[in-house]
């Protein structure tokens, strides 16, 4: 099982084998990047935060209690790194929230907005609003799936939710997103769909 | 034959390439005969393609490895006694396991017990902590565990390990005694996973629970929402799109992704993932739970369970924290937000997440929020605070008293945090 292979890598890091960390970075960089994007993508800080998160994780690796839970632990470190970055670089935020203050957006707000604009930027804004309108628990799994194409197993390993829960979450999230964004008309045969087979 | 509704719930996973072989066969058979579902599938595919496309320009290009490895910092030394990490625990021999369960008895009795245990002991043990015992089983029931994934038969009197799954067929029923003294009955066509003595996941089917009073909270997880229990007897039926919870005695709190509700004796609620609000209705618990009456523990197995030391509370956790805010005292007429404060503990990780349930004076649910465990992971700062619920409080007016309950969700971690809560306003 993946958990075992990654736990093995963690043990090797702790014994001084930094090459093992290189492999862990390769395995988790997509998830870390997507999480950093989720919190601070709009400020262009994704890559910085991702690197800092991996450094912070390496530094405090001896503090990880259960190497089989490396994924979830790394996600928490990424979240904290993003929060610290935001706190340092955006003093305008008037709350002392360690995590960015994500306001709940009403469905009405998200449904409005350009429906026929071909502008990629505006479309992305609309998708972002739609994701903000989802229940909190759905948002990161959605970004992990559609930004970095992680499969359910990878999402489960990183968020700590079971694979069944991820399946349910993505099913309900996609239904809700369709409601908000409207259907993107499909014709027989020309829809290409993604299979995340890694 | 699958119905359109069953197939609908599989479509997203199909588009994502995540169905099991069995599910895919069922779905493709249905698609061969149902143009409507094929149409729905095309919509799913097109929407997935759209979302992948929209995000494509922001996707990670290249590799972070070079940059990360080039400036890798020093690993911290963990000064307190850090043991060499255990590799993979080998399965202990059954005799070692037997002796760990054996209380101090006269040798003759010991022999008898050993014989009884040997009679009942399953041939292969799944690794993991013992949390209970099978005290009755009927018909076709199978069990499995991540580490030993093949489905095996269930033997009466066998121990139940943490994270074990049980599945009952159309003629199978099962009763499990859990440490902390709870009883779980599982009806036909069900699938459950035992996450701990006080944590059960119901994927499908119908269960009955009698939860022993214990300082620890008991939680049940279903696809449609979660149930938090306070020493009670209740029934959970997991249907295709909802979970129905019926309470006989005691009190239960249910929550889905958006809101929550509290149930008392003789009440029932249908819990769907995005239902708002949740409205409990009166129901006769006797009728709802009649199925469970016929399933009674086997005497010998029950006696065996009574001799184990599983009733010991493994760890006493504080239950929920409750705050009552009366903003009038501070000359606030309208609450605009809630301020949560906490002192950090010594740990850098492993904190429990919390669900925050906010109700008005009459205990009508107003809204719920979630505090992630990682929020509490910073021992450096002396005092933390976060402001919540600005948007929600805007839509709530004329409330003079807020009832706030903070409930730990221990799936993310087990370290608890104490809070202070204040109302903010003008």
Interface residues (C-beta under 8 A of the other chain):
Chain A: X1 X4 X11 X13 X14 X18 X21 X22 X25 X26 X29 X30 X32 X33 X37 X41 X46 X47 X50 X51 X54 X55 X58 X59 X60 X61 X62 X63 X64 X65 X67 X72 X73 X75 X76 X79 X80 X95 X96 X97 X98 X99 X101 X103 X104 X120 X123 X124 X127 X135 X136 X137 X138 X143 X145 X146 X147 X148 X149 X151 X152 X160 X162 X164 X165 X167 X168 X170 X171 X172 X174 X175 X176 X177 X178 X181 X183 X184 X185 X186 X187 X188 X191 X192 X193 X194 X195 X196 X197
Chain B: X9 X11 X12 X13 X15 X16 X17 X18 X42 X43 X44 X45 X46 X47 X48 X49 X50 X51 X52 X54 X55 X57 X58 X59 X60 X63 X64 X65 X67 X68 X69 X71 X72 X73 X74 X75 X76 X77 X78 X82 X85 X87 X88 X146 X201 X203 X223 X257 X258 X273 X274 X348 X349 X350 X370 X372 X373 X374 X375 X377 X378 X384 X385 X386 X387 X390 X391 X392 X411 X412
